[in-house]
Amino acid sequence: MVASYTLGHVRALAGGRILEDQLISVVGGVIEEVRDHPSGLAADVDGGGKLCVPGMVDLHSDALSREYRPRPGARMPIDLAMQAAEGNLLAAGVTTAFHAVSFQIKSAVGIPIGSPRALEVHDAVNAYLDPRMDHRVLHRLDVRCRGGVEMFRDRLDTGQVPLVSYEDHTPGQGQYRDRTVMERWLREAQHMDAAQAADHVDQLIAEREKELPFRQQTLAWLGELAAAKSIRLMGHDPVTPGEIDELVQRHAGIAEFPTTLDAARHATLRGISTVAGAPNVLLGGSHSGNVSALELAQAGVLDILASDYLPSSLLTAAFELARLGHATLPAAIAMVTANPAVAAGLDDRGILGVGYRADLVLCSVVRDRPRVIQTLSAAM
């Protein structure tokens, strides 16, 4: 694609409704006009009556990490992983992705990850040459991990306001408040027997107790950074209304993957945006046994969908919410476009309207399932 072109004969999702047979004019990568397509006027790109929606904004993408480390012990060159992840994201209609980069020494289940590659991956995202979409970093910060916090300090001043998600995956609280969920994962993925898994979990809980003072120190520091607008902060896996109140006190604006309906409802009351995983919608529930995204949507307390580990789930999950009657299609599409853009402070995208980035996705619908046909990114 070139920076200036016309896209014609599309059904455009604009202004909260679907407009038939529209002509979209793009100049310098920005939408200049959206209007009815006059009969007989040719366009540079003929949409053929397909649905056109804004490019998707993914606040939590593991696409890069999965390409970088396709299986335990195997690491691909980071530049190759970036190219592969970019291709997968564009094929799914994602034009802005926050790549989840974990600043920690151990994995979420307490397994040493060897030489930390967070800084390498972080720098690769920010230095990627000739991007075809907007690549950004989601800084996942384990608030108990001293080494991870120091790594994050080293990359704090990058010229952008970083998006930071603080987390604590210690079993017995948060995502793994039911410790047997982690024990089951350790048995299945790490091939531990029941006794080994239980002992490992006991050790993680004991380690957390020792690091509680450092955890509180880190959270206070993050709150100060958020108050100064040096970072955009979100809290990972909040369980209780009290934890939502703590998010507000720390000047965080996003509750990422709330694990209970009570937490999500309280987040909405306190003006905190809620994020759920798009795969959760398609699976009909959380693989960790936490609250279902469908339940959040039905209760009207779901604002944003993130792809998590499956880029193709974003658009499909939005259509699924509409099919089930939990949201109108425009409102569901906003959960993967406008809402995450606003939450991330990106006011130039996520809306198909004059003056916004020309990140556009053409899709068809087959048996209630959307199929991305073409992604037109302003970065191309």
C-alpha positions as CSV (number, residue, x, y, z in Angstrom):
1,M,0.0,0.0,0.0
2,V,1.0,3.7,-0.5
3,A,0.3,6.4,2.1
4,S,-2.5,8.0,0.0
5,Y,-5.3,6.0,-1.7
6,T,-9.0,5.5,-1.9
7,L,-10.8,2.4,-0.6
8,G,-14.3,2.0,-2.1
9,H,-17.4,-0.1,-2.0
10,V,-17.1,-1.1,1.6
11,R,-19.5,-1.5,4.5
12,A,-17.8,0.8,7.0
13,L,-18.2,0.5,10.7
14,A,-18.1,4.2,11.6
15,G,-19.9,6.4,14.1
16,G,-21.2,3.4,16.1
17,R,-23.1,1.9,13.1
18,I,-22.4,0.2,9.8
19,L,-22.7,2.4,6.7
20,E,-23.3,0.7,3.4
21,D,-21.3,1.3,0.2
22,Q,-18.7,3.8,1.5
23,L,-15.7,5.5,0.0
24,I,-12.7,6.1,2.3
25,S,-10.1,8.6,1.2
26,V,-6.6,8.3,2.8
27,V,-3.9,11.0,2.6
28,G,-0.5,10.5,4.2
29,G,-1.7,7.5,6.2
30,V,-4.6,9.5,7.7
31,I,-8.3,9.2,6.9
32,E,-9.4,12.3,5.1
33,E,-13.0,11.5,4.2
34,V,-15.6,8.8,4.7
35,R,-18.7,9.2,2.4
36,D,-21.1,7.4,0.2
37,H,-19.4,5.9,-2.8
38,P,-20.8,7.7,-6.0
39,S,-21.9,5.4,-8.8
40,G,-19.2,5.1,-11.5
41,L,-16.4,6.5,-9.5
42,A,-13.4,4.1,-9.4
43,A,-11.3,3.6,-6.2
44,D,-7.7,2.5,-5.9
45,V,-8.8,-0.4,-3.8
46,D,-12.2,-2.0,-4.4
47,G,-13.6,-3.4,-1.2
48,G,-16.1,-5.5,-3.0
49,G,-18.8,-4.9,-0.4
50,K,-16.7,-6.3,2.5
51,L,-17.0,-5.0,6.0
52,C,-14.3,-2.4,6.9
53,V,-13.4,-2.0,10.6
54,P,-10.6,-0.1,12.3
55,G,-7.3,-1.9,12.8
56,M,-7.2,-3.7,16.1
57,V,-5.2,-2.5,19.1
58,D,-3.9,-5.5,21.2
59,L,-2.9,-4.5,24.7
60,H,-1.5,-7.9,25.6
61,S,0.1,-10.0,22.8
62,D,2.2,-13.1,23.3
63,A,2.7,-13.5,19.6
64,L,6.3,-12.5,19.7
65,S,7.2,-14.6,22.7
66,R,5.7,-17.7,21.0
67,E,7.7,-17.1,17.8
68,Y,10.9,-16.3,19.8
69,R,10.6,-19.4,21.9
70,P,8.4,-21.9,20.0
71,R,9.2,-24.7,22.4
72,P,11.1,-25.1,25.7
73,G,14.9,-24.8,25.1
74,A,14.5,-23.5,21.5
75,R,15.1,-19.8,20.8
76,M,14.8,-18.3,17.3
77,P,16.8,-15.2,16.2
78,I,14.9,-12.2,17.6
79,D,14.7,-10.4,14.2
80,L,13.1,-13.5,12.6
81,A,10.7,-13.8,15.5
82,M,9.6,-10.2,15.0
83,Q,8.9,-10.8,11.3
84,A,6.9,-13.9,12.0
85,A,4.9,-12.3,14.8
86,E,4.2,-9.3,12.6
87,G,2.9,-11.5,9.8
88,N,0.6,-13.3,12.2
89,L,-0.7,-10.1,13.8
90,L,-1.4,-8.4,10.4
91,A,-3.2,-11.6,9.2
92,A,-5.4,-11.3,12.2
93,G,-6.2,-7.6,11.6
94,V,-3.9,-6.2,14.4
95,T,-2.2,-3.0,13.5
96,T,-1.0,-2.0,17.0
97,A,0.4,-4.6,19.3
98,F,1.8,-4.4,22.8
99,H,4.2,-7.3,23.0
100,A,4.3,-8.8,26.4
101,V,7.9,-8.7,27.7
102,S,8.4,-10.3,31.2
103,F,10.9,-8.5,33.4
104,Q,11.6,-11.4,35.7
105,I,14.2,-14.1,36.5
106,K,11.6,-17.0,36.8
107,S,8.6,-17.9,34.8
108,A,5.0,-17.3,36.1
109,V,5.1,-20.7,37.7
110,G,8.5,-20.2,39.4
111,I,10.7,-22.1,36.9
112,P,14.1,-20.4,36.3
113,I,14.2,-19.1,32.7
114,G,18.0,-19.1,32.3
115,S,19.6,-16.0,31.0
116,P,16.9,-13.3,31.0
117,R,16.1,-12.1,27.5
118,A,13.7,-9.3,28.5
119,L,16.2,-6.5,27.5
120,E,17.0,-8.1,24.2
121,V,13.4,-8.5,23.3
122,H,12.5,-5.0,24.5
123,D,15.3,-3.4,22.4
124,A,14.4,-5.5,19.4
125,V,10.8,-4.3,19.5
126,N,11.8,-0.6,19.7
127,A,14.5,-0.9,17.0
128,Y,12.6,-3.0,14.5
129,L,13.4,-1.8,11.0
130,D,10.7,-1.1,8.4
131,P,7.7,-2.1,10.5
132,R,4.4,-2.8,8.7
133,M,2.4,-2.0,11.9
134,D,2.9,-0.3,15.2
135,H,5.0,-2.4,17.6
136,R,5.1,-1.5,21.3
137,V,6.0,-3.1,24.5
138,L,3.8,-4.2,27.4
139,H,6.2,-4.2,30.3
140,R,5.1,-7.2,32.5
141,L,6.7,-6.5,35.9
142,D,6.9,-9.2,38.6
143,V,6.8,-7.0,41.7
144,R,8.6,-9.6,43.8
145,C,11.5,-10.0,41.4
146,R,14.5,-7.8,42.3
147,G,16.4,-8.6,39.1
148,G,13.3,-7.9,37.0
149,V,12.6,-4.6,38.6
150,E,16.3,-3.5,38.0
151,M,16.0,-4.6,34.3
152,F,12.9,-2.5,34.0
153,R,14.6,0.5,35.6
154,D,17.3,0.3,32.9
155,R,14.7,0.6,30.1
156,L,12.3,3.1,31.8
157,D,13.5,6.2,29.8
158,T,12.7,5.3,26.2
159,G,11.0,8.5,24.9
160,Q,7.6,6.9,25.2
161,V,5.2,6.6,28.2
162,P,5.5,2.8,28.8
163,L,2.5,0.6,29.5
164,V,3.3,-1.4,32.6
165,S,1.4,-4.4,34.0
166,Y,2.4,-5.3,37.6
167,E,1.8,-8.9,38.6
168,D,2.3,-11.5,41.3
169,H,1.7,-15.1,40.3
170,T,2.3,-16.6,43.7
171,P,-0.2,-19.5,44.2
172,G,-2.8,-18.9,46.8
173,Q,-3.8,-15.5,45.4
174,G,-4.4,-13.7,42.1
175,Q,-4.7,-15.9,39.0
176,Y,-3.6,-19.0,40.9
177,R,-5.6,-18.4,44.1
178,D,-6.6,-22.1,43.7
179,R,-3.1,-23.5,44.1
180,T,-4.2,-26.8,42.5
181,V,-4.4,-25.1,39.1
182,M,-0.7,-24.4,39.2
183,E,0.1,-27.8,40.6
184,R,-1.8,-29.4,37.7
185,W,0.1,-27.3,35.2
186,L,3.4,-28.3,36.8
187,R,2.5,-32.0,36.5
188,E,1.4,-31.6,32.8
189,A,4.0,-29.2,31.5
190,Q,7.0,-29.8,33.7
191,H,6.3,-33.5,34.3
192,M,6.5,-33.3,38.0
193,D,4.7,-35.9,40.2
194,A,2.0,-34.7,42.6
195,A,4.4,-34.5,45.6
196,Q,7.0,-32.5,43.6
197,A,4.3,-30.1,42.3
198,A,2.9,-29.5,45.8
199,D,6.4,-29.0,47.3
200,H,7.3,-26.5,44.5
201,V,4.1,-24.5,45.2
202,D,4.9,-24.5,49.0
203,Q,8.4,-23.1,48.2
204,L,6.9,-20.3,46.0
205,I,4.5,-19.3,48.8
206,A,7.4,-19.2,51.3
207,E,9.6,-17.1,48.9
208,R,6.8,-14.6,48.5
209,E,6.5,-14.1,52.2
210,K,10.2,-13.1,52.3
211,E,9.8,-10.6,49.5
212,L,6.7,-8.9,50.7
213,P,8.6,-5.7,51.9
214,F,10.2,-5.4,48.4
215,R,6.8,-6.0,46.8
216,Q,5.3,-3.1,48.7
217,Q,8.2,-0.9,47.9
218,T,7.9,-1.7,44.2
219,L,4.2,-1.0,44.2
220,A,4.7,2.3,45.9
221,W,7.3,3.3,43.3
222,L,5.0,2.3,40.4
223,G,2.2,4.4,41.9
224,E,4.5,7.4,42.0
225,L,5.5,6.9,38.4
226,A,1.9,6.6,37.4
227,A,0.9,9.7,39.4
228,A,3.6,11.6,37.5
229,K,2.3,10.2,34.2
230,S,5.7,8.7,33.6
231,I,4.0,5.3,32.9
232,R,0.6,4.0,32.2
233,L,-0.2,1.4,34.8
234,M,-2.4,-1.6,35.0
235,G,-2.9,-4.4,37.6
236,H,-2.8,-8.0,36.6
237,D,-5.4,-10.5,37.9
238,P,-7.2,-8.4,40.6
239,V,-9.5,-10.6,42.7
240,T,-11.3,-8.4,45.2
241,P,-12.9,-4.9,45.2
242,G,-10.2,-4.0,47.7
243,E,-7.5,-4.7,45.1
244,I,-9.4,-2.5,42.6
245,D,-9.3,0.3,45.2
246,E,-5.5,-0.2,45.4
247,L,-5.3,0.2,41.7
248,V,-7.1,3.5,41.9
249,Q,-4.7,4.6,44.8
250,R,-1.8,3.7,42.5
251,H,-3.2,5.8,39.7
252,A,-3.7,2.7,37.5
253,G,-6.3,2.9,34.8
254,I,-6.7,-0.7,33.7
255,A,-7.6,-4.0,35.5
256,E,-6.0,-6.6,33.3
257,F,-7.8,-10.0,33.5
258,P,-9.9,-9.6,36.6
259,T,-10.4,-13.0,38.1
260,T,-13.9,-12.4,39.7
261,L,-17.1,-10.7,38.7
262,D,-17.0,-8.6,41.9
263,A,-13.6,-7.2,41.0
264,A,-14.8,-6.3,37.5
265,R,-18.0,-4.7,38.7
266,H,-16.1,-2.6,41.2
267,A,-13.6,-1.6,38.5
268,T,-16.4,-0.3,36.4
269,L,-17.8,1.7,39.4
270,R,-14.3,3.2,40.0
271,G,-13.8,4.1,36.3
272,I,-11.2,1.5,35.7
273,S,-11.2,-0.2,32.3
274,T,-11.4,-4.0,32.4
275,V,-9.5,-6.4,30.0
276,A,-10.3,-10.0,29.4
277,G,-8.8,-12.6,27.1
278,A,-10.4,-13.1,23.7
279,P,-9.6,-16.8,23.9
280,N,-11.6,-16.9,27.1
281,V,-14.7,-15.8,25.0
282,L,-14.2,-18.5,22.4
283,L,-13.5,-21.2,25.0
284,G,-16.5,-20.3,27.0
285,G,-14.5,-19.8,30.2
286,S,-11.1,-19.3,31.7
287,H,-8.6,-22.1,31.4
288,S,-7.5,-21.2,35.0
289,G,-10.9,-21.5,36.5
290,N,-11.4,-17.8,36.9
291,V,-14.5,-15.7,35.9
292,S,-15.7,-16.1,32.3
293,A,-15.3,-13.2,29.9
294,L,-18.8,-14.0,28.7
295,E,-20.1,-13.5,32.2
296,L,-18.3,-10.1,32.4
297,A,-19.8,-9.1,29.0
298,Q,-23.3,-10.2,30.1
299,A,-23.0,-8.1,33.2
300,G,-21.9,-5.1,31.2
301,V,-18.4,-4.8,32.9
302,L,-16.1,-5.8,30.0
303,D,-14.4,-3.0,28.2
304,I,-11.5,-4.5,26.3
305,L,-10.4,-7.8,24.7
306,A,-6.8,-8.8,24.4
307,S,-5.5,-11.6,22.3
308,D,-3.2,-13.0,25.0
309,Y,-1.7,-16.1,23.2
310,L,-3.9,-16.2,20.1
311,P,-4.0,-13.1,17.7
312,S,-6.8,-14.6,15.5
313,S,-9.1,-14.7,18.5
314,L,-9.6,-10.9,18.7
315,L,-12.0,-10.2,15.8
316,T,-13.7,-13.6,16.2
317,A,-14.4,-13.0,19.9
318,A,-15.9,-9.6,19.2
319,F,-18.3,-11.3,16.7
320,E,-19.1,-14.0,19.2
321,L,-20.1,-11.5,21.8
322,A,-22.4,-9.9,19.2
323,R,-23.8,-13.2,18.1
324,L,-24.6,-14.2,21.7
325,G,-26.4,-10.8,22.3
326,H,-23.9,-9.6,25.0
327,A,-23.1,-6.5,22.9
328,T,-24.0,-4.9,19.6
329,L,-21.5,-5.6,16.9
330,P,-20.2,-1.9,16.9
331,A,-19.8,-2.1,20.7
332,A,-18.0,-5.4,20.5
333,I,-15.7,-4.2,17.8
334,A,-14.9,-1.2,20.0
335,M,-13.5,-3.6,22.6
336,V,-10.7,-4.5,20.2
337,T,-10.2,-1.1,18.6
338,A,-11.3,2.2,20.2
339,N,-11.5,1.1,23.8
340,P,-7.9,-0.3,24.1
341,A,-6.6,2.7,22.1
342,V,-8.1,5.1,24.7
343,A,-6.9,3.0,27.6
344,A,-3.4,3.0,26.2
345,G,-3.5,6.8,25.6
346,L,-3.4,6.4,21.8
347,D,-6.0,9.0,20.7
348,D,-5.1,8.8,17.0
349,R,-6.4,5.3,16.2
350,G,-9.1,2.7,16.8
351,I,-11.9,4.7,15.1
352,L,-12.8,4.8,11.5
353,G,-13.2,8.5,11.1
354,V,-11.7,11.7,9.7
355,G,-8.4,12.6,11.2
356,Y,-7.6,9.1,12.5
357,R,-4.8,6.8,11.4
358,A,-5.7,4.8,8.3
359,D,-5.4,1.4,10.1
360,L,-8.1,-0.5,8.3
361,V,-9.2,-4.1,8.1
362,L,-11.4,-5.7,5.4
363,C,-13.2,-8.8,6.5
364,S,-15.9,-11.2,5.3
365,V,-18.3,-13.1,7.4
366,V,-18.8,-16.8,7.0
367,R,-21.3,-18.6,9.3
368,D,-21.1,-15.8,11.9
369,R,-17.3,-16.1,11.9
370,P,-15.2,-13.1,10.5
371,R,-12.4,-13.8,8.1
372,V,-9.7,-11.1,7.7
373,I,-9.2,-10.5,4.0
374,Q,-6.8,-7.6,4.0
375,T,-5.1,-5.4,6.6
376,L,-4.2,-1.9,5.5
377,S,-1.8,-0.3,8.0
378,A,-0.8,3.3,8.2
379,A,2.7,2.1,9.0
380,M,3.1,0.4,5.6
